[in-house]
Amino acid sequence: MAQLTEEQVRHIAKLARLRLSDVEVQKFTKELCSIFGYIDMLNELDTEHVEPTAQITGLTNVMRRDEVHASEATTSELLACSPLPIIGDQIETHSAHG
Amino acid sequence: MLNTLTITQAHEKLKRKEFSAEELVRACLDTIEKKNLSLNAVTFNNGESALKKAKEIDRRGNFDHPLTGIPYLAKDVYCEKGVPTTACSHILSGKKGGKTYRPPYDSTTTKRLGGAGAISLGKTNTDEFTMGSSSESSCYGVTKNPHDVSRVAGGSSGGSAAAVAADLCLFALGTDTGGSIRLPASYCGCVGMRVTYGRTSRYGVMSMASSLDTIGALTKNVEDTATVLQTIAGHDPMDATTPNVPVPEYQKSLTGDIKGLRIGLPKEYFIDGMNSDVEHAVRSAVKILEGMGAKVTEISLPHTKYAVATYYVLCPCEVSSNMARYDGIRYGHSAKNAKSLAEYYETVRSEGFGDEVKRRIMIGTYALSAGYYDAYYRKAQKVRTLITKDFAEAFRSADVILSPVTPNVAFTIGAHDNDPVAMYLEDMFAIPQVMAGIPCISVPCGKSKEGLPIGLQIMGKQFDETTILNTAYSYVLATAEKRD
């Protein structure tokens, strides 16, 4: 698995919404191969009967009261962060359909 | 030279009205002015607002809280309402187009500090989105080590560590996901603690790897770490991963008495090829603690060597998810001339993110993609369990575990430019603890032959920050007595 091809790196970049130049593809392919090569050492360990850890302090199902609290940031303050045009209370983006 | 004071010293003098908060803030701002050009530790100077706050505090004249009137700097990932906060990334800097991100709300930590009267002076440099061990991946350029400007300050909280070491402020906030407080603290010679996961709130701090990120301070001494922690620790309804466990009185835990303390020395942390000055300094520190009545035993943490590999699965996976929000729509960088939404996303993210962020996003995207989840993310989560069990076993016979923070002293700028794995290995002694969610502290324990600081790492059980604070405090007390 450690051997990633340039084609795979192009595909990963596309999934991650990153555009890479040919030079970058070459560079990242080499680096990612080296990193995944290193990560492969985890396969030395038999983990068949080991439970995975997702939350380290043992919290489960953290609940809160079903109450509405006003946010510190107002709608207009949040919208003002956007670099795109604001129309009413909405951000105008490019069309998803091209 | 008011800026060279510790929090404790400054607090007493403020209380006695020996000087004003404004004078203290001015002393820090003058030092930033003088030193920051060569260090590049501060990325945004909020001096005007800081002076205004200082004057208000002086007018009120109440310095009962130990942090009232104390100036600090925050790593560039802590949201402060209206203050540019950019994670040292062009995707938020606005310098390549779009808008500089000015958060419309405060992080819980800066809010708690502000409530106590601490004064924010601005933002410190970090690796982009805290991804790195050297602060070299910042879009504003590298932070220099105050002890030798040809070397890195460490990372990712390098700006904070350099700022504290060079007295640009009285303390600074950092974040520690895989060593990012302890490593720079060790390289720059200040005190830096990673708290138990969830001891402090992550709300309003830009996430890197949410199951590992922690919030904490870098200070000039151990007492100051206790003081800041007292103010920022505790449950926060805005961060569901902060358990509702009591916060002890940290100052009271600093007794200087460690008689009978059981110290574990893990053999996996003293390896061939490590810097001999580092090994010598840490072993000498252990001897000093032994001389104060602690009992030292060698222990084993057998899965240590797998920690970095585990981290470089879990962290990039969580990165790839957390970085998805930077899409050029709600904040930050934007792109011109895109023909579709997909093209817009690609352009914004390719222009905005630096190489280390792209690298981690791609590692994570691949490791989480269909067919690979079990082989990578789930596998790494299982190894995380094994590493955690190592510590649980070790803490049956030890109250604290001691080691170096890192096998080396600060490296030369650019040394790891073409080898990401070599860079990742700088954190090999700082990563296992984050898997187990345990607290650990870096405290200066001497210098190398070339005069570079070395950090002693003290690890404790989850939520037992008091024991590691007292161990660190006792060590410093003993060495200070020796010097006297």
Interface residues (C-beta under 8 A of the other chain):
Chain A: M1 L4 Q8 V9 I12 A13 L15 A16 R17 L18 R19 L20 F28 E31 L32 S34 I35 F36 Y38 I39 D40 M41 L42 N43 E44 L45 T47 V50 E51 P52 T53 A54 Q55 I56 T57 L59 V62 R64 S71 E72 A73 T74 E77 L78 A80 C81 S82 P83 L84 I91 T93 H94 S95 A96 H97 G98
Chain B: K81 G94 G97 G98 K99 Y101 R102 P103 P104 Y105 D106 T196 Y197 G198 S211 P237 A240 T241 P243 H303 K305 Y306 V308 A309 T310 Y312 V313 S320 D327 G328 I329 R330 Y331 G332 H333 S334 A338 K339 S340 L341 A342 E343 Y344 Y345 E346 T347 R349 S350 F353 K358 R359 I361 M362 I363 T365 Y366 S369 Y372 A375 Y376 R378 K379 A380 Q381 K382 V383 R384 T385 L386 T388 D419 P420 V421 Y424 M435 A436 G437 Q462
